[in-house]
Amino acid sequence: MLRFKTGTQKFTVIVMVLVFAYTSGISQDIQRPQPVWWFGESVAANINQYRGTTQMLNSNLTVPAAFHKGSGVRPYGSLLTEYRPNKVWGGMLNIAYDNRGAKFDAVMAPCNCPENLSTNVSYIAIEPSLRVAPFGSAFYIFAGPTVSININKDFTYTQLKQTDQNGDWSDIRKTVFSGQAGAGIDIPLSSRTSATQMTLSPFASFLTDFGHEPRAVESWSFYTIRAGIALKFGTSRKPVPPAPPVTAMAQPVAPVAVVEKEVQFSVRAPKVVPLNRQVKETFPLRNSIFFDVALNDIPSRYIMLSPTAAISFKEEGLQQDQPADLNNGRSSRQLVVYYNILNIMGDRMRANTQSTITLTGASNNNPEEGKLMAENVKQYLVAVFGIDASRITTVGRDKPVIPSEQPGATKELGLLREGDRRVDITSNSPELLLQVGGSDEAFLRPVQIRAVQTDPLDSHVIFKAEGANDALESWSIDVTDEQGAVQHYGPYTTDQASVSGKTILGANTQGNYKIVMTGQTKSGHSITKESSVSLVKMDEPKQEGLRYSVLFDFDKSKTIDSYAKFLADIVTPLIPANGTVIIHGHTDIIGDEKYNLTLSNNRAIGAQQIIERALQARGITGVTFETFGFGKDESMAPFENKLPEQRFYNRTVIIDIIPAK
């Protein structure tokens, strides 16, 4: 939550950026026509900050706990007029739609459940301002009063243990008076000689909360930092003087050379190519059962037992079983474990008779449907594993506590909502959980499994073309062996690509290869970079590798901090001196490719930094790190992306510990 001082600092930074743009050469040409009257429109983002106190929302609703602070970003749009009789002094008038909505910081009700309050209170604003261009140039400042006429006063109040409340604020002032100050810069878009001039004007302003208390009761107030852009038109009656003729002494202007951005190409190849590896994996259990759209029954892909079969079910039985179909190298083994989540939970609760759980069902339709989904999970545990019904609490919600779909999202809503239609399992019983990062980060205790890892990542050849995403339209790789046979891979558009060493070698046990990267720049040129690698196949190594995984919520990388204790105290002690740690980050297929690549890389680097600090503290030396972010690359993803649980498991960082050879 920003305080007043911080908001002022943010506004100051925006203004400094505008001043820097002016001092960097964006200024009005003195030869341009100077219209007196300008007309146009603007759009902006209101960064609203709430202060004060509100508890009585209207005559029908007074909430148990008062709300104080809040924040939100809402739209602003205006029709504008400017009067500029000279280069320094002038006036401005904006008639605007001004949304001052936001979400209050959540508070805790006496029932020990969270309260949430949001609003879209908005106005028609009349904003006259004095306009001053202190340098007689494109940079200007403005200040003046604002008159705001309320047109919307709704709110939404939610509490975990009651139905959502929608209504209108009471005692809203119809008209309020306040003030603003800001700065902008006019960037010419028209020809210098055109009588009609058009400018694009980025601007920022600060709108004080002095006088802007929206209600006649309580002390709720808000101030706003606004950042936006205006498009302005003006016509001058004054002719434009012709450009001076070129004299005999004038020197011709040299053409500006186009500087291509440099691409740094490198290849990371394994010394030997392991075909497979025995792995002991600590597999995290995602605490969710995902339901199909419009169906409230547990999906058939989850493994459900009869009461007779449940008697002999033991979690330990999942540790050694290896599915016959490994799904072309995908992690079918892990999905078999995950789809036993209901049986694992029943077995754990049966063995720990004092343990309790809460099942929170979320449906896009209504909380009642979400609770029905949770009740179906509860009924399975009670009927099949004989768990006392009093040990299981069910809750219904519209959205999960941590949803994938965020307010205002417009893209790939179908996939996001699939992931939000689920039942989450939570518990305060330590025998069911692995505490990662404290009591606020409770995950189901993981399952230990042994599996054969086919085509492990350290058998891959990694091609890095740093800067390719910005400089190249695409790039590809040609791999040529000693007999002149060429293998072609690509095209690629990101900074990194990977090809299995086993694929390059084919039937050969070893080989020397010339690597040529060919790229097409965005200006139409072609570039090439060369390297070479030597590869040797290796039989199955006798040492057993270790694998750990860290899971993330949608679009999150900072949650790596909550795993610090897990990585430092559990993972790091198992890393041997002179061993190798391969860390690879992944995302699901939702979102932009470049953004996901950065997100996965940030996740992987965050894990490496935590482990490096822990190794240093323990005095473990000689460890080699290989850290990659593969984004949404499905060829490298640990799971497919057809089902929501697969996409959730792809939001991960995987840590492979390989003993020293």
PLY file of the C-alpha trace (Angstrom):
ply
format ascii 1.0
element vertex 661
property float x
property float y
property float z
element edge 660
property int vertex1
property int vertex2
end_header
0.00 0.00 0.00
1.49 3.35 -1.06
1.52 6.18 1.45
1.23 9.86 0.52
4.96 10.30 0.46
5.47 7.34 -1.82
2.73 8.56 -4.16
4.42 11.94 -4.40
7.70 10.25 -5.22
6.03 8.24 -8.00
4.52 11.41 -9.49
7.91 13.13 -9.26
9.59 10.26 -11.13
7.02 10.47 -13.96
7.53 14.23 -14.26
11.32 13.76 -14.29
10.92 11.32 -17.20
8.99 13.97 -19.11
11.63 16.59 -18.34
14.35 14.18 -19.47
12.51 13.60 -22.74
12.43 17.36 -23.29
16.11 17.87 -22.45
16.98 14.95 -24.75
15.86 16.91 -27.76
12.06 16.52 -28.00
11.12 20.18 -28.31
9.00 22.35 -30.53
10.54 23.61 -33.74
10.39 27.42 -33.68
9.62 27.34 -37.40
6.37 25.42 -36.87
2.99 27.14 -37.01
1.71 27.98 -33.55
-2.10 27.52 -33.38
-3.90 29.51 -30.69
-6.72 27.01 -30.17
-6.16 23.28 -29.80
-8.75 20.49 -29.49
-8.40 16.78 -28.81
-8.91 13.94 -26.41
-6.91 12.08 -23.80
-6.83 8.68 -22.11
-5.04 7.83 -18.88
-4.73 5.44 -15.98
-5.85 6.65 -12.56
-3.65 5.13 -9.86
-6.03 5.60 -6.95
-5.00 5.44 -3.28
-7.57 5.16 -0.48
-7.15 6.51 3.07
-9.36 7.10 6.08
-12.02 4.79 7.47
-15.30 3.32 6.24
-17.52 0.71 7.85
-21.17 1.73 7.32
-21.60 1.16 3.57
-25.28 2.13 3.49
-28.36 2.03 5.68
-28.72 -1.71 5.07
-25.11 -2.81 5.51
-22.59 -2.07 8.24
-19.67 -4.50 8.01
-18.12 -6.18 11.08
-14.63 -4.67 10.62
-13.72 -1.24 9.27
-11.74 -0.76 6.05
-8.93 1.81 5.93
-6.50 1.68 3.04
-6.81 0.55 -0.55
-5.51 0.98 -4.08
-6.46 0.35 -7.69
-5.95 1.38 -11.29
-8.98 2.67 -13.19
-9.60 4.44 -16.54
-9.80 8.15 -17.31
-10.80 9.77 -20.60
-11.47 13.36 -21.60
-12.32 15.81 -24.36
-9.94 18.76 -24.15
-9.49 22.34 -25.30
-6.34 24.46 -24.99
-5.91 28.19 -25.49
-2.32 29.32 -26.21
-2.08 33.03 -27.10
1.74 32.85 -26.83
4.50 30.32 -26.26
4.51 30.56 -22.46
1.05 31.25 -21.00
-2.26 29.61 -21.77
-5.24 27.73 -20.42
-6.65 24.19 -20.56
-10.10 22.66 -20.06
-10.85 18.93 -19.78
-14.36 17.43 -19.60
-13.70 13.88 -18.45
-14.97 10.53 -17.32
-13.01 10.00 -14.09
-13.09 6.56 -12.40
-11.79 6.66 -8.82
-12.52 3.03 -8.05
-10.19 0.70 -6.16
-10.09 -2.27 -3.86
-9.65 -1.78 -0.12
-6.97 -3.77 1.65
-8.54 -6.93 3.05
-9.35 -6.93 6.78
-10.20 -9.73 9.17
-13.74 -9.96 10.53
-14.42 -11.12 14.14
-15.33 -14.53 12.66
-11.62 -14.85 11.77
-12.48 -14.74 8.07
-11.33 -12.18 5.51
-13.47 -9.28 4.30
-13.01 -7.65 0.90
-14.49 -4.41 -0.40
-14.16 -2.86 -3.86
-15.89 -0.01 -5.66
-16.06 1.73 -9.02
-17.15 5.15 -7.78
-16.80 7.50 -10.75
-17.46 11.08 -11.85
-17.91 13.49 -14.70
-15.01 15.86 -14.02
-14.60 19.49 -15.12
-10.93 20.46 -14.95
-9.90 24.03 -15.90
-6.14 24.65 -15.58
-3.52 27.33 -16.06
-0.94 26.11 -18.62
2.69 27.35 -18.48
5.53 26.34 -20.83
8.44 27.76 -18.77
11.02 27.38 -21.57
8.71 28.49 -24.38
9.03 24.92 -25.66
7.25 21.57 -25.78
7.47 20.96 -22.03
4.64 22.46 -19.97
3.16 22.37 -16.48
-0.43 22.91 -15.44
-2.51 23.34 -12.29
-6.08 24.16 -11.41
-9.27 23.14 -9.59
-11.45 20.12 -10.34
-15.22 19.88 -10.08
-16.41 16.26 -9.88
-20.06 15.24 -10.37
-20.81 11.70 -9.17
-22.35 9.29 -11.73
-21.64 5.88 -10.16
-21.47 4.80 -6.52
-21.65 0.99 -6.44
-19.63 -1.37 -4.24
-19.04 -5.10 -3.85
-18.48 -6.62 -0.40
-17.41 -10.22 0.13
-16.84 -12.29 3.22
-15.84 -15.94 3.35
-18.81 -17.01 5.48
-21.64 -15.09 3.86
-23.14 -14.27 0.46
-21.49 -11.51 -1.61
-23.15 -8.10 -1.21
-23.58 -5.62 -4.07
-25.06 -2.19 -3.53
-24.68 1.58 -3.65
-22.89 3.75 -1.13
-25.11 5.97 0.95
-24.38 9.64 1.68
-22.32 10.10 -1.51
-21.72 13.78 -2.23
-23.14 14.63 -5.63
-20.50 17.30 -6.27
-17.01 17.63 -4.78
-14.28 20.23 -5.32
-10.56 19.47 -5.33
-7.41 20.34 -7.27
-4.66 18.95 -9.45
-1.21 19.78 -10.80
0.84 18.08 -13.48
3.23 18.24 -16.41
3.34 17.10 -20.03
5.25 17.38 -23.26
3.97 18.02 -26.81
5.59 15.78 -29.44
4.88 17.02 -33.00
3.45 14.49 -35.46
2.75 16.80 -38.42
4.97 18.20 -41.13
6.81 21.37 -40.12
5.15 23.33 -42.91
1.58 22.10 -42.38
-0.93 24.72 -41.20
-2.79 22.04 -39.24
-0.59 20.70 -36.49
-1.07 17.47 -34.53
0.79 16.55 -31.35
0.99 13.49 -29.13
1.31 14.58 -25.50
2.23 12.21 -22.68
1.34 13.75 -19.32
1.21 13.03 -15.60
-0.73 14.74 -12.83
-1.35 14.54 -9.11
-4.93 14.95 -7.83
-5.02 15.76 -4.14
-7.50 14.32 -1.67
-7.93 17.78 -0.13
-11.65 18.39 -0.45
-12.18 15.00 -2.09
-13.98 13.02 0.59
-16.66 11.25 -1.46
-19.12 10.74 1.39
-20.76 13.06 3.88
-20.15 10.48 6.62
-17.01 8.75 7.92
-13.51 9.80 6.79
-12.86 7.89 3.53
-10.82 9.97 1.05
-8.64 9.30 -1.97
-5.85 10.86 -3.96
-4.77 9.90 -7.47
-1.65 9.80 -9.61
-2.67 9.98 -13.26
-0.48 9.02 -16.23
-1.74 9.18 -19.79
-1.47 10.54 -23.29
-3.39 13.16 -25.27
-3.85 13.67 -29.01
-4.26 17.37 -29.95
-5.07 19.25 -33.19
-4.72 22.95 -33.98
-4.82 25.13 -37.09
-2.74 28.28 -37.60
-3.52 31.18 -39.96
0.09 32.30 -40.10
2.11 31.14 -43.15
5.17 29.03 -42.58
8.42 30.63 -43.75
10.18 28.59 -46.44
13.29 26.65 -45.56
16.52 28.54 -46.30
18.21 27.60 -49.62
21.29 25.44 -49.63
24.36 27.58 -50.32
27.44 26.52 -52.20
29.30 26.13 -48.92
26.68 23.83 -47.41
27.83 20.26 -46.81
25.57 17.36 -47.83
23.97 15.46 -44.98
25.42 11.98 -44.67
22.87 9.15 -44.50
22.31 7.72 -41.02
23.68 4.21 -40.76
21.33 1.58 -39.35
23.08 -0.17 -36.47
22.12 -3.80 -36.14
21.85 -5.15 -32.62
24.52 -7.73 -31.89
23.53 -11.36 -31.24
25.85 -13.41 -29.03
25.75 -17.09 -30.01
27.00 -19.94 -27.82
26.50 -23.69 -27.51
26.38 -25.75 -24.32
26.97 -29.42 -25.09
27.33 -32.34 -22.64
30.70 -34.09 -22.40
28.78 -37.35 -22.61
25.15 -37.98 -23.58
23.35 -40.13 -20.96
20.43 -42.00 -22.54
18.55 -42.40 -19.25
19.06 -42.17 -15.51
17.60 -43.77 -12.40
16.03 -40.97 -10.38
14.69 -40.76 -6.86
12.15 -37.97 -6.99
10.47 -36.03 -4.21
7.26 -35.33 -6.08
5.11 -32.43 -4.80
1.40 -33.04 -4.45
-0.73 -30.21 -5.78
-3.58 -29.90 -3.26
-6.35 -29.61 -5.85
-8.91 -31.80 -7.61
-9.91 -30.19 -10.91
-13.50 -30.58 -12.11
-14.72 -30.64 -15.70
-16.81 -27.75 -16.99
-20.53 -27.99 -16.05
-19.97 -31.26 -14.12
-19.94 -31.60 -10.33
-18.83 -35.24 -10.13
-15.17 -36.15 -9.59
-13.64 -36.66 -13.08
-12.98 -40.25 -14.10
-9.26 -39.56 -14.66
-8.85 -39.47 -10.86
-8.29 -42.99 -9.55
-11.18 -43.98 -7.28
-11.29 -47.26 -5.39
-14.01 -49.46 -4.00
-14.23 -49.72 -0.19
-12.73 -53.22 -0.45
-9.77 -52.06 -2.58
-9.21 -49.08 -0.27
-8.53 -51.39 2.67
-5.28 -52.59 1.08
-4.26 -49.24 -0.47
-1.02 -47.84 0.91
0.71 -44.70 -0.28
4.03 -46.54 -0.25
2.75 -48.80 -3.02
2.97 -45.91 -5.47
6.70 -45.47 -4.96
7.95 -48.39 -7.05
5.26 -48.88 -9.70
6.37 -47.86 -13.18
3.62 -47.36 -15.82
4.10 -49.36 -19.01
3.24 -46.31 -21.15
5.57 -43.41 -20.40
3.67 -41.21 -22.89
6.66 -40.52 -25.15
8.91 -39.47 -22.30
6.35 -37.24 -20.61
5.89 -37.57 -16.85
3.08 -40.15 -16.91
4.60 -41.67 -13.79
4.05 -38.51 -11.81
0.48 -38.09 -13.08
-0.38 -41.60 -11.92
0.75 -40.55 -8.46
-1.13 -37.28 -8.61
-4.38 -38.90 -9.80
-4.26 -40.99 -6.60
-4.49 -37.80 -4.52
-7.87 -38.77 -3.01
-6.55 -42.21 -2.04
-3.34 -40.72 -0.64
-5.37 -38.30 1.45
-7.68 -41.08 2.65
-4.70 -43.27 3.60
-3.02 -40.42 5.50
-6.20 -39.47 7.39
-6.86 -43.13 8.20
-3.35 -43.44 9.67
-3.58 -40.12 11.58
-6.92 -40.24 13.33
-6.72 -36.72 14.81
-6.05 -34.98 11.52
-8.65 -32.71 9.89
-8.99 -31.08 6.48
-10.98 -28.32 4.79
-12.27 -28.80 1.25
-12.85 -25.48 -0.57
-14.82 -25.87 -3.77
-14.75 -23.07 -6.34
-17.11 -22.76 -9.30
-17.42 -20.06 -11.91
-21.17 -20.16 -11.37
-21.88 -19.82 -7.66
-20.64 -20.84 -4.19
-23.42 -23.44 -3.84
-22.07 -25.38 -6.82
-18.55 -25.07 -5.41
-19.71 -26.55 -2.12
-21.44 -29.42 -3.95
-18.12 -30.25 -5.60
-16.43 -30.24 -2.17
-19.21 -32.42 -0.73
-18.64 -35.01 -3.46
-14.95 -35.23 -2.52
-15.91 -35.50 1.16
-18.42 -38.27 0.40
-15.71 -40.32 -1.32
-13.35 -40.09 1.67
-16.15 -40.95 4.11
-17.72 -43.80 2.11
-14.54 -45.44 0.75
-11.93 -44.84 3.47
-14.29 -44.61 6.45
-13.16 -41.14 7.52
-15.40 -39.56 10.18
-17.41 -36.83 8.44
-16.83 -34.44 11.35
-13.12 -34.30 10.43
-13.87 -32.79 7.01
-15.17 -29.23 6.56
-16.56 -28.09 3.20
-16.72 -24.53 1.86
-18.11 -23.12 -1.39
-16.77 -20.11 -3.31
-17.07 -18.44 -6.71
-13.29 -18.29 -7.10
-10.45 -20.17 -5.36
-8.54 -18.35 -2.64
-5.66 -18.03 -5.16
-7.34 -17.76 -8.59
-5.71 -17.88 -12.01
-8.20 -15.49 -13.63
-7.35 -11.95 -12.56
-9.73 -8.94 -12.63
-9.73 -7.34 -16.07
-8.26 -10.38 -17.84
-9.48 -10.72 -21.45
-7.24 -13.39 -23.03
-7.43 -17.19 -22.79
-10.25 -16.98 -20.23
-11.38 -20.52 -21.03
-8.07 -22.04 -19.88
-7.89 -19.77 -16.83
-11.41 -20.66 -15.71
-10.74 -24.37 -16.17
-7.96 -24.00 -13.63
-10.24 -22.12 -11.21
-12.92 -24.85 -11.21
-11.52 -27.05 -8.48
-11.60 -28.28 -4.87
-8.56 -27.29 -2.78
-7.44 -29.34 0.23
-6.03 -27.45 3.21
-5.19 -28.60 6.71
-3.54 -27.54 9.95
-2.49 -31.12 10.73
1.32 -31.38 10.29
1.24 -35.11 9.53
-0.59 -34.35 6.26
1.55 -31.44 5.18
5.00 -30.22 4.28
5.45 -26.77 5.73
7.35 -24.72 3.18
8.11 -21.19 4.27
5.96 -21.09 7.39
2.32 -21.69 8.32
1.02 -19.51 5.47
2.53 -21.86 2.86
1.05 -25.29 3.59
1.45 -27.91 0.86
0.49 -31.56 0.97
3.40 -33.75 2.04
5.18 -34.96 -1.14
5.45 -38.54 -2.34
8.81 -40.29 -2.79
9.01 -42.19 -6.10
11.69 -43.94 -8.10
11.61 -43.76 -11.88
13.69 -44.00 -15.02
14.32 -40.54 -16.46
14.60 -40.87 -20.23
16.54 -38.34 -22.30
17.58 -36.24 -19.25
18.23 -32.54 -19.69
22.00 -32.87 -19.28
21.96 -34.93 -22.49
20.67 -31.94 -24.48
22.65 -29.51 -26.59
21.53 -25.98 -25.66
21.84 -23.23 -28.28
21.82 -19.67 -26.93
21.38 -16.68 -29.24
21.35 -13.84 -26.72
19.60 -10.80 -28.14
17.81 -12.76 -30.88
14.37 -11.93 -29.55
15.02 -8.21 -30.11
17.29 -8.31 -33.17
16.06 -11.23 -35.27
12.84 -12.19 -36.96
13.90 -15.84 -36.61
16.97 -18.07 -36.55
17.76 -21.71 -37.27
20.52 -24.25 -36.70
22.37 -26.50 -39.16
24.33 -29.39 -37.61
26.87 -30.97 -40.01
28.74 -34.21 -39.18
32.17 -35.30 -40.44
30.66 -36.98 -43.52
28.85 -33.79 -44.55
25.34 -34.90 -43.56
23.28 -31.89 -42.40
20.53 -31.81 -39.79
18.33 -28.69 -39.74
16.52 -27.37 -36.64
14.26 -24.36 -36.28
13.15 -21.75 -36.98
13.27 -20.22 -33.48
12.16 -16.80 -32.29
13.36 -16.71 -28.66
16.90 -16.47 -27.28
17.30 -20.17 -26.55
16.66 -23.57 -28.16
17.40 -27.15 -27.20
17.96 -30.40 -29.13
18.54 -33.81 -27.57
22.09 -35.10 -27.99
20.56 -38.51 -28.60
18.63 -37.06 -31.57
21.77 -35.49 -33.07
23.83 -38.66 -32.66
21.11 -40.94 -34.04
22.57 -44.43 -34.48
26.15 -43.20 -33.89
27.90 -43.68 -30.57
30.00 -40.55 -31.00
30.55 -37.70 -33.45
32.09 -34.29 -34.15
29.74 -31.63 -35.48
29.95 -28.17 -37.00
27.18 -25.84 -35.78
26.01 -22.93 -37.95
23.38 -20.48 -36.71
21.65 -18.46 -39.47
19.42 -15.55 -38.52
17.28 -13.00 -40.35
17.44 -9.52 -38.82
14.35 -7.34 -38.53
15.86 -5.00 -41.13
16.07 -7.84 -43.67
19.75 -8.80 -43.39
21.18 -12.27 -42.82
23.76 -13.14 -40.14
25.63 -16.36 -39.40
27.48 -17.62 -36.32
29.55 -20.79 -36.05
30.57 -23.22 -33.32
31.33 -26.92 -32.92
30.58 -29.79 -30.52
31.73 -33.33 -29.85
29.22 -35.85 -28.47
29.63 -39.35 -26.99
26.81 -41.67 -25.88
26.98 -43.10 -22.38
25.30 -46.21 -21.02
22.99 -45.86 -18.04
24.99 -44.27 -15.20
25.26 -46.29 -12.01
24.72 -43.29 -9.76
21.14 -42.44 -8.85
20.07 -38.86 -9.44
17.80 -36.82 -7.18
14.97 -34.57 -8.32
12.98 -31.91 -6.47
10.29 -29.58 -7.76
8.96 -26.20 -6.72
5.43 -25.25 -7.82
4.13 -21.74 -8.49
0.79 -20.01 -8.67
-0.26 -18.50 -11.99
2.02 -15.69 -13.24
4.09 -15.69 -10.03
7.86 -15.86 -9.61
8.40 -14.12 -6.26
6.81 -17.03 -4.37
10.25 -18.64 -4.69
11.01 -16.76 -1.44
8.55 -18.97 0.42
10.58 -22.04 -0.57
13.85 -20.71 0.81
13.78 -22.93 3.91
12.83 -26.00 1.86
15.64 -25.44 -0.65
18.23 -24.52 1.99
17.45 -27.16 4.64
16.19 -30.14 2.62
17.59 -29.88 -0.93
21.02 -28.29 -0.39
22.42 -30.88 2.10
21.93 -33.56 -0.57
24.15 -31.78 -3.12
27.63 -33.37 -3.10
30.87 -31.49 -3.51
31.85 -31.32 -7.19
28.35 -32.43 -8.20
26.15 -30.85 -10.84
22.83 -29.10 -10.22
20.58 -28.56 -13.23
17.76 -26.09 -12.61
15.12 -25.58 -15.26
12.08 -23.32 -15.06
8.84 -23.79 -17.01
5.42 -22.19 -17.49
2.14 -23.40 -18.90
0.99 -22.39 -22.40
-1.11 -19.44 -21.23
0.33 -16.02 -22.09
2.92 -14.38 -24.32
5.95 -16.48 -25.34
8.57 -13.83 -24.53
6.95 -12.99 -21.18
6.77 -16.66 -20.18
10.42 -17.19 -21.10
11.43 -14.34 -18.79
9.11 -15.60 -16.04
10.52 -19.13 -16.14
14.08 -17.81 -16.17
13.37 -15.61 -13.14
11.93 -18.62 -11.32
15.01 -20.76 -12.06
17.55 -18.05 -11.19
15.73 -17.36 -7.92
16.06 -21.02 -6.92
19.76 -21.09 -7.87
20.53 -18.01 -5.75
18.90 -19.56 -2.67
20.83 -22.83 -3.11
24.15 -21.03 -3.74
23.83 -19.10 -0.48
23.00 -22.30 1.40
25.98 -24.15 -0.14
28.32 -21.35 0.88
26.98 -21.43 4.43
27.59 -25.21 4.62
31.06 -25.04 3.05
30.14 -27.26 0.08
32.38 -26.39 -2.89
32.94 -27.30 -6.53
29.26 -27.47 -7.45
28.44 -26.70 -11.09
25.12 -25.04 -11.92
23.33 -25.21 -15.25
20.24 -23.01 -15.11
17.68 -22.53 -17.87
14.28 -21.01 -18.42
12.22 -22.77 -21.11
9.03 -20.72 -20.82
6.05 -22.36 -22.56
8.24 -24.54 -24.84
6.11 -27.71 -24.99
9.00 -29.82 -26.31
10.79 -29.23 -22.98
7.76 -29.06 -20.64
7.61 -31.76 -17.94
3.89 -32.28 -18.66
1.46 -31.76 -21.50
-0.96 -28.82 -21.40
-4.28 -30.46 -22.27
-5.70 -30.57 -18.74
-5.67 -27.95 -15.96
-3.66 -30.15 -13.59
-0.98 -30.58 -16.27
-0.80 -26.82 -16.76
-0.55 -26.28 -13.01
2.32 -28.76 -12.75
4.09 -26.99 -15.64
4.30 -23.82 -13.51
7.44 -25.16 -11.93
11.16 -25.13 -11.30
12.75 -28.59 -11.37
16.05 -29.22 -9.58
18.10 -32.23 -10.72
21.07 -33.22 -8.55
23.64 -35.31 -10.44
26.53 -36.92 -8.53
30.09 -36.19 -9.56
31.22 -38.52 -12.34
0 1
1 2
2 3
3 4
4 5
5 6
6 7
7 8
8 9
9 10
10 11
11 12
12 13
13 14
14 15
15 16
16 17
17 18
18 19
19 20
20 21
21 22
22 23
23 24
24 25
25 26
26 27
27 28
28 29
29 30
30 31
31 32
32 33
33 34
34 35
35 36
36 37
37 38
38 39
39 40
40 41
41 42
42 43
43 44
44 45
45 46
46 47
47 48
48 49
49 50
50 51
51 52
52 53
53 54
54 55
55 56
56 57
57 58
58 59
59 60
60 61
61 62
62 63
63 64
64 65
65 66
66 67
67 68
68 69
69 70
70 71
71 72
72 73
73 74
74 75
75 76
76 77
77 78
78 79
79 80
80 81
81 82
82 83
83 84
84 85
85 86
86 87
87 88
88 89
89 90
90 91
91 92
92 93
93 94
94 95
95 96
96 97
97 98
98 99
99 100
100 101
101 102
102 103
103 104
104 105
105 106
106 107
107 108
108 109
109 110
110 111
111 112
112 113
113 114
114 115
115 116
116 117
117 118
118 119
119 120
120 121
121 122
122 123
123 124
124 125
125 126
126 127
127 128
128 129
129 130
130 131
131 132
132 133
133 134
134 135
135 136
136 137
137 138
138 139
139 140
140 141
141 142
142 143
143 144
144 145
145 146
146 147
147 148
148 149
149 150
150 151
151 152
152 153
153 154
154 155
155 156
156 157
157 158
158 159
159 160
160 161
161 162
162 163
163 164
164 165
165 166
166 167
167 168
168 169
169 170
170 171
171 172
172 173
173 174
174 175
175 176
176 177
177 178
178 179
179 180
180 181
181 182
182 183
183 184
184 185
185 186
186 187
187 188
188 189
189 190
190 191
191 192
192 193
193 194
194 195
195 196
196 197
197 198
198 199
199 200
200 201
201 202
202 203
203 204
204 205
205 206
206 207
207 208
208 209
209 210
210 211
211 212
212 213
213 214
214 215
215 216
216 217
217 218
218 219
219 220
220 221
221 222
222 223
223 224
224 225
225 226
226 227
227 228
228 229
229 230
230 231
231 232
232 233
233 234
234 235
235 236
236 237
237 238
238 239
239 240
240 241
241 242
242 243
243 244
244 245
245 246
246 247
247 248
248 249
249 250
250 251
251 252
252 253
253 254
254 255
255 256
256 257
257 258
258 259
259 260
260 261
261 262
262 263
263 264
264 265
265 266
266 267
267 268
268 269
269 270
270 271
271 272
272 273
273 274
274 275
275 276
276 277
277 278
278 279
279 280
280 281
281 282
282 283
283 284
284 285
285 286
286 287
287 288
288 289
289 290
290 291
291 292
292 293
293 294
294 295
295 296
296 297
297 298
298 299
299 300
300 301
301 302
302 303
303 304
304 305
305 306
306 307
307 308
308 309
309 310
310 311
311 312
312 313
313 314
314 315
315 316
316 317
317 318
318 319
319 320
320 321
321 322
322 323
323 324
324 325
325 326
326 327
327 328
328 329
329 330
330 331
331 332
332 333
333 334
334 335
335 336
336 337
337 338
338 339
339 340
340 341
341 342
342 343
343 344
344 345
345 346
346 347
347 348
348 349
349 350
350 351
351 352
352 353
353 354
354 355
355 356
356 357
357 358
358 359
359 360
360 361
361 362
362 363
363 364
364 365
365 366
366 367
367 368
368 369
369 370
370 371
371 372
372 373
373 374
374 375
375 376
376 377
377 378
378 379
379 380
380 381
381 382
382 383
383 384
384 385
385 386
386 387
387 388
388 389
389 390
390 391
391 392
392 393
393 394
394 395
395 396
396 397
397 398
398 399
399 400
400 401
401 402
402 403
403 404
404 405
405 406
406 407
407 408
408 409
409 410
410 411
411 412
412 413
413 414
414 415
415 416
416 417
417 418
418 419
419 420
420 421
421 422
422 423
423 424
424 425
425 426
426 427
427 428
428 429
429 430
430 431
431 432
432 433
433 434
434 435
435 436
436 437
437 438
438 439
439 440
440 441
441 442
442 443
443 444
444 445
445 446
446 447
447 448
448 449
449 450
450 451
451 452
452 453
453 454
454 455
455 456
456 457
457 458
458 459
459 460
460 461
461 462
462 463
463 464
464 465
465 466
466 467
467 468
468 469
469 470
470 471
471 472
472 473
473 474
474 475
475 476
476 477
477 478
478 479
479 480
480 481
481 482
482 483
483 484
484 485
485 486
486 487
487 488
488 489
489 490
490 491
491 492
492 493
493 494
494 495
495 496
496 497
497 498
498 499
499 500
500 501
501 502
502 503
503 504
504 505
505 506
506 507
507 508
508 509
509 510
510 511
511 512
512 513
513 514
514 515
515 516
516 517
517 518
518 519
519 520
520 521
521 522
522 523
523 524
524 525
525 526
526 527
527 528
528 529
529 530
530 531
531 532
532 533
533 534
534 535
535 536
536 537
537 538
538 539
539 540
540 541
541 542
542 543
543 544
544 545
545 546
546 547
547 548
548 549
549 550
550 551
551 552
552 553
553 554
554 555
555 556
556 557
557 558
558 559
559 560
560 561
561 562
562 563
563 564
564 565
565 566
566 567
567 568
568 569
569 570
570 571
571 572
572 573
573 574
574 575
575 576
576 577
577 578
578 579
579 580
580 581
581 582
582 583
583 584
584 585
585 586
586 587
587 588
588 589
589 590
590 591
591 592
592 593
593 594
594 595
595 596
596 597
597 598
598 599
599 600
600 601
601 602
602 603
603 604
604 605
605 606
606 607
607 608
608 609
609 610
610 611
611 612
612 613
613 614
614 615
615 616
616 617
617 618
618 619
619 620
620 621
621 622
622 623
623 624
624 625
625 626
626 627
627 628
628 629
629 630
630 631
631 632
632 633
633 634
634 635
635 636
636 637
637 638
638 639
639 640
640 641
641 642
642 643
643 644
644 645
645 646
646 647
647 648
648 649
649 650
650 651
651 652
652 653
653 654
654 655
655 656
656 657
657 658
658 659
659 660
